[in-house]
Amino acid sequence: MNRRLISLLLALVFTLGSAAQASADTTRVLIKTSLGEIELELDADKAPGTVENFLRYVDEGFYNGTIFHRVINGFMIQGGGFTTDLDQKRGHAPIQNEAKNRLSNARGTIAMARTSAPHSATSQFFINHKDNDNLDYPSFDGWGYAVFGRVTGGMETVDRIADVATTTKMGMQNVPVESVIIENITRITN
């Protein structure tokens, strides 16, 4: 009986230790926008290359002063690549598409934006405003859009951004009439 109890206690300690380690390894970031804050938890286990790429831009301060340049209520809010003058910032080389990671483009998840080429994502990302499982692998093009995290706080800010009036500017559709500025994105440490 004692042996069994000891085995169970060791298993419990191991499980708790593993959970604490997993919790300690979770990477969180804070997006400060002109309309409020959004807290994200990134999933480096399921999307390691995508999270590494995103954090590279975060750590470089690349996103500071960019905007949410494409906003479609009931679909998504996209940002991370344009200034308030709609000048496109030059990013790093494109990354491999990790949409096969089984993470779904559900409301409140963050995914990489890309062109029609599957492996073209650089700095731009979008936050799903509704469940968009049509963007999951294999999607309409055999690839889909790589989810790499989820909103853990500030979904009301996402909703507020999704509600802004939009227009067409410089040939781009769904651009907010009044810029929604990404003041900065920083890692949350604690």
Secondary structure, 3 states (H helix, E strand, C coil): CHHHHHHHHHHHHHHHHHHHHHHHHCEEEEEEECCEEEEEEECCCCCHHHHHHHHHHHHHCCCCCEEEEEEECCCEEEECCECCCCCECCCCCCCCCCHHHCCCCCCCEEEECCCCCCCCCCCCEEEECCCCHHHCCCCCCCCCCCEEEEEEECHHHHHHHHCCCEEEECCEEEEECCCCEEEEEEEECC
